Amino acid sequence: MAKIYINRHIIAANQKSGDRTPPISIMRNGRRISASEVEIEGQARVVYAPDTPLKSGARVWIECEEPYCRIVSKKPTPA
């Protein structure tokens, strides 16, 4: 299962510094992938779990079953 969430701390840091660090995190197979854009093919669901957040601290995320949900992460374009 893949879990996708937005890192609000990276967004805030980008606003302050002008950087373009990718704020989207994709967790799958124990690895984290960062992206600025994600396309989800297949079924997905949005989960809000304030009492049981992910290890990252995320309380809202998107879940999709693999291999039925293929995630295509796109690299950020340089500023």
Phi, psi and omega in degrees: 000134176262143176235130184241130177215164182256130179268101183294335179291324177292321178299315179297318179295321177298318179299320183287318187263342184086002178291171178230045178296131181298124183266357181265128178247135178241117179257123174202142181053036178074008180241150178251131177244135177258145181207160173259344180208141180224133173252130180250121177253124182111184182283145178213163175220150177261131183243132171243113183226078184295335181270345179224070181292164174291168178302331179287345183100353180297135178252348176229132179206170177250134177244143172212142181279135174259149006273004183289340178244106180264126182257125178249106180268141182245140179286150179290149175275139181298143180282000000 
